[in-house]
Amino acid sequence: MESINVMGPACACGSAGGGQTRRESRFDHGSRKHTNMYTDGGRRAPAGSAVWPEPVLSVRGLRCQLDGETVLDDVSFDIAEGAAFGLTGSAGATAPADMLSRTALVRVVCGLRAADRGSVLVGGCPVDGAEGTPLRDAVGYVAHSVASASSMTVTGTVRMWARQLGLAGPLGRERTAEVLALVRIEAHAAARVDRCPAGVLREMSLAVALLRQPRLLVLDEPMRGINPRGQERLRKTLDRIRGGGTALLYAAANPAEVREVCDRVGVLHHGRLVTRDDVESPRILTAA
């Protein structure tokens, strides 16, 4: 069976003693420095190397049931540093069920629910359905909106979330400034959140997700409710983030939207992961 592998150079998730290694910022705000050699989805080792790079996200044999219905059935794929893997669904009568499958997969990867069977590794570390500091540091979930008082400014909201995530004082102020610059919404930094357009609010959510410099960003329908200009801005921002080495798991119902962002696209069809070109006659993709 063929396996989905969206590969790129990867780094270890922790130290030899089992603790998490603090990573320096790898984002280049001015240009895209993207060394991903694997955007074709193939499995080519780096020149002169006999070692496969470790994936940022590795999903193996994932199975989940919801109210007795199987929503994920033996799902397996990898995403490595700087790569983007898109999840979409098939059109027609199965579309609602496929949406449930995408939502279930996103929740398992983010540690918000446990799988019935299979494994999820982020940077080689298991995700077991329980949130914790290592997972919080490794995975950033881009919400449609983040909690904030309507009278707060964009900067104030991001700084509040920095404190919630343990980034207080000078470090919190520094990281707030960095992520606002990365997503390029400094011009809105002093604006009240209740006066910002939907695109800016989504970019603010993205800034919050980047505060702890995650290795993996998880996005579920990130373009929903944003006008075309805002969507183009968000695509360029995601491209810059990938250029810094962050991997993306991108879920959306619109296949065209997913293809504009991702290297490789998988379709969840009746809970199984199939190739983009094989939806009519599905060819199931499993781990090699």
C-alpha positions as CSV (number, residue, x, y, z in Angstrom):
1,M,0.0,0.0,0.0
2,E,1.1,3.6,-0.7
3,S,1.7,5.9,2.3
4,I,1.2,9.6,2.5
5,N,4.4,11.3,3.3
6,V,4.8,15.0,3.1
7,M,8.4,15.2,4.1
8,G,11.0,17.9,4.9
9,P,14.0,18.4,7.2
10,A,13.0,17.7,10.8
11,C,14.5,18.2,14.2
12,A,14.2,16.3,17.5
13,C,11.4,17.1,19.9
14,G,13.3,16.9,23.2
15,S,16.6,16.4,25.0
16,A,18.2,13.1,25.9
17,G,16.9,13.5,29.4
18,G,13.3,13.5,28.2
19,G,12.8,17.2,28.8
20,Q,11.7,19.6,26.0
21,T,14.4,21.5,24.3
22,R,13.7,25.2,23.9
23,R,13.9,26.2,20.3
24,E,15.2,29.5,19.0
25,S,12.9,31.4,16.6
26,R,13.3,30.1,13.1
27,F,11.1,32.6,11.4
28,D,12.6,34.9,8.8
29,H,10.1,37.9,8.6
30,G,11.6,39.3,5.4
31,S,11.9,36.4,3.0
32,R,11.0,32.8,2.6
33,K,14.0,30.6,3.4
34,H,12.4,27.2,2.8
35,T,14.7,24.2,2.6
36,N,11.9,21.7,2.2
37,M,13.1,19.1,-0.4
38,Y,9.9,17.0,-0.2
39,T,7.1,19.2,-1.5
40,D,6.2,16.5,-4.1
41,G,5.2,14.2,-1.3
42,G,7.9,11.7,-2.2
43,R,10.3,10.0,0.2
44,R,13.7,11.1,-0.9
45,A,16.5,11.2,1.7
46,P,18.7,14.3,1.8
47,A,21.7,14.1,-0.5
48,G,24.5,12.1,1.1
49,S,22.3,10.9,4.0
50,A,21.0,7.4,4.6
51,V,18.7,8.5,7.4
52,W,15.1,9.5,6.8
53,P,14.2,12.8,8.5
54,E,11.8,12.4,11.5
55,P,8.3,13.6,10.7
56,V,6.9,16.5,12.8
57,L,3.5,14.7,12.8
58,S,3.2,10.9,12.4
59,V,-0.3,9.3,12.4
60,R,-0.5,5.5,12.3
61,G,-3.6,3.3,12.1
62,L,-5.9,5.8,13.6
63,R,-9.5,4.6,14.4
64,C,-12.2,6.6,16.1
65,Q,-15.9,6.0,16.6
66,L,-18.6,8.6,17.4
67,D,-22.0,7.4,18.6
68,G,-21.2,4.0,17.3
69,E,-20.3,5.2,13.8
70,T,-16.7,4.9,12.6
71,V,-15.4,8.4,11.6
72,L,-11.7,7.4,11.3
73,D,-10.8,4.1,9.9
74,D,-7.1,3.1,9.8
75,V,-5.8,6.6,8.9
76,S,-2.1,7.0,8.5
77,F,0.1,9.9,7.2
78,D,3.2,11.9,8.0
79,I,4.0,15.6,7.8
80,A,7.6,16.8,8.2
81,E,9.2,20.2,8.9
82,G,8.1,23.0,6.5
83,A,5.5,20.8,4.7
84,A,1.8,21.3,4.5
85,F,-0.7,18.4,4.3
86,G,-4.3,19.2,3.4
87,L,-7.4,17.3,4.5
88,T,-10.6,17.6,2.5
89,G,-13.7,15.6,1.8
90,S,-15.7,14.3,-1.1
91,A,-18.7,16.1,-2.5
92,G,-22.3,14.9,-2.4
93,A,-24.1,12.8,0.2
94,T,-21.1,11.9,2.2
95,A,-19.9,15.5,2.8
96,P,-21.4,15.9,6.3
97,A,-19.9,12.6,7.4
98,D,-16.5,13.5,5.9
99,M,-16.6,16.8,7.9
100,L,-17.1,14.8,11.1
101,S,-14.1,12.8,10.1
102,R,-11.9,15.9,9.6
103,T,-13.1,17.3,12.9
104,A,-12.3,14.1,14.8
105,L,-8.8,13.9,13.3
106,V,-8.1,17.5,14.2
107,R,-9.3,16.9,17.8
108,V,-7.1,13.8,18.2
109,V,-4.0,15.6,16.9
110,C,-4.6,18.5,19.2
111,G,-5.0,16.2,22.2
112,L,-8.6,17.1,22.7
113,R,-9.9,13.5,22.5
114,A,-8.4,10.1,22.5
115,A,-8.4,7.7,19.5
116,D,-9.9,4.2,19.9
117,R,-6.9,2.7,18.2
118,G,-3.7,3.8,16.6
119,S,-1.0,6.4,17.5
120,V,-0.2,10.1,17.0
121,L,3.3,11.4,17.4
122,V,4.3,15.0,17.4
123,G,8.1,15.3,17.0
124,G,8.4,11.7,18.1
125,C,6.4,12.3,21.3
126,P,3.0,10.6,21.8
127,V,-0.3,12.5,21.9
128,D,-2.4,10.4,24.3
129,G,-5.6,12.5,24.4
130,A,-4.6,14.5,27.4
131,E,-3.4,18.1,27.1
132,G,-0.1,18.9,28.7
133,T,2.9,21.3,28.5
134,P,4.9,19.4,25.9
135,L,1.9,19.1,23.6
136,R,0.9,22.7,24.2
137,D,4.4,23.7,23.1
138,A,4.5,21.5,20.1
139,V,1.1,22.1,18.5
140,G,-0.6,25.4,17.8
141,Y,-4.3,25.3,17.0
142,V,-5.6,28.3,14.9
143,A,-9.1,29.0,16.3
144,H,-11.7,30.9,14.3
145,S,-11.6,33.4,17.1
146,V,-9.9,33.7,20.5
147,A,-11.5,34.8,23.7
148,S,-11.1,38.6,24.3
149,A,-13.0,41.5,25.8
150,S,-14.5,43.5,22.9
151,S,-12.8,46.7,24.2
152,M,-9.3,45.1,24.2
153,T,-6.8,45.9,21.6
154,V,-5.1,43.3,19.3
155,T,-1.9,43.7,21.2
156,G,-3.6,43.4,24.6
157,T,-5.4,40.2,23.5
158,V,-2.3,38.5,22.3
159,R,-0.3,39.6,25.4
160,M,-3.2,38.3,27.6
161,W,-2.9,34.9,25.8
162,A,0.9,35.0,26.2
163,R,0.4,35.2,30.0
164,Q,-2.1,32.4,29.9
165,L,0.6,30.3,28.1
166,G,3.2,31.1,30.7
167,L,5.0,33.8,28.7
168,A,4.8,36.7,31.2
169,G,6.8,39.9,31.6
170,P,9.5,40.9,29.1
171,L,9.4,37.5,27.4
172,G,5.7,37.8,26.8
173,R,6.0,41.3,25.4
174,E,8.9,40.1,23.1
175,R,6.9,37.2,21.8
176,T,3.8,39.3,21.3
177,A,5.8,41.7,19.2
178,E,7.4,38.9,17.2
179,V,4.2,37.1,16.3
180,L,2.4,40.3,15.4
181,A,5.3,41.1,13.0
182,L,5.3,37.6,11.6
183,V,1.6,37.7,10.7
184,R,2.0,41.4,9.7
185,I,-0.8,43.0,11.6
186,E,1.3,45.6,13.4
187,A,-0.9,48.2,11.7
188,H,-3.8,46.9,13.7
189,A,-1.9,46.4,17.0
190,A,-3.7,49.3,18.7
191,A,-7.1,48.6,17.2
192,R,-10.0,47.3,19.4
193,V,-10.9,43.8,18.5
194,D,-14.6,44.7,18.0
195,R,-13.6,47.0,15.2
196,C,-11.3,44.7,13.3
197,P,-12.4,42.8,10.1
198,A,-12.7,39.0,10.1
199,G,-9.4,38.6,8.3
200,V,-7.4,40.5,11.0
201,L,-9.2,38.5,13.8
202,R,-8.2,35.3,12.1
203,E,-4.6,36.5,11.8
204,M,-4.7,37.5,15.5
205,S,-5.8,33.9,16.3
206,L,-2.8,32.7,14.2
207,A,-0.5,35.0,16.2
208,V,-1.8,33.5,19.4
209,A,-1.2,29.9,18.1
210,L,2.4,30.9,17.3
211,L,3.3,32.3,20.7
212,R,5.1,29.2,21.9
213,Q,6.8,28.5,18.6
214,P,5.0,25.3,17.8
215,R,6.4,22.7,15.4
216,L,3.0,22.0,14.0
217,L,0.1,24.4,13.2
218,V,-3.4,22.9,12.9
219,L,-6.0,24.9,10.9
220,D,-9.6,23.9,10.5
221,E,-11.5,25.9,7.9
222,P,-9.2,28.9,8.4
223,M,-10.6,30.9,5.4
224,R,-14.3,30.7,6.4
225,G,-15.8,34.2,6.8
226,I,-12.8,36.0,5.3
227,N,-13.1,38.1,2.1
228,P,-10.8,37.2,-0.9
229,R,-8.3,39.9,0.0
230,G,-8.0,38.6,3.5
231,Q,-7.7,35.0,2.2
232,E,-4.8,36.0,0.0
233,R,-3.0,37.7,3.0
234,L,-3.5,34.6,5.1
235,R,-2.1,32.3,2.4
236,K,1.0,34.5,2.1
237,T,1.4,34.5,5.9
238,L,1.1,30.7,6.0
239,D,3.8,30.5,3.3
240,R,6.1,32.6,5.4
241,I,5.5,30.4,8.5
242,R,6.3,27.3,6.5
243,G,9.5,29.0,5.3
244,G,10.5,29.1,9.0
245,G,10.1,25.3,9.2
246,T,6.7,25.0,10.8
247,A,4.5,22.1,9.5
248,L,0.8,22.6,8.7
249,L,-2.1,20.3,9.0
250,Y,-4.8,22.1,7.0
251,A,-8.4,20.9,7.0
252,A,-11.1,22.5,4.8
253,A,-14.2,21.3,2.8
254,N,-13.1,23.1,-0.4
255,P,-10.5,21.1,-2.3
256,A,-9.4,24.1,-4.4
257,E,-8.7,26.1,-1.2
258,V,-6.6,23.2,0.2
259,R,-4.6,22.8,-3.0
260,E,-3.6,26.5,-2.9
261,V,-1.9,26.1,0.5
262,C,-0.7,22.5,0.7
263,D,1.9,20.2,-0.9
264,R,-0.2,17.1,-0.7
265,V,-3.9,16.6,-0.3
266,G,-5.7,13.6,1.2
267,V,-9.5,13.0,1.0
268,L,-11.3,11.6,4.0
269,H,-14.0,9.4,2.4
270,H,-16.2,7.2,4.7
271,G,-13.5,7.6,7.4
272,R,-10.7,6.3,5.1
273,L,-7.9,8.4,3.7
274,V,-7.6,8.3,-0.1
275,T,-5.6,10.1,-2.7
276,R,-6.9,13.3,-4.2
277,D,-7.1,11.6,-7.7
278,D,-8.7,8.4,-6.5
279,V,-12.0,9.6,-4.9
280,E,-14.2,8.0,-7.6
281,S,-12.4,4.7,-7.2
282,P,-10.7,5.1,-3.8
283,R,-7.2,3.7,-3.3
284,I,-6.7,3.5,0.5
285,L,-3.5,5.0,1.8
286,T,-1.8,3.3,4.8
287,A,1.5,3.4,6.5
288,A,4.4,1.9,4.5
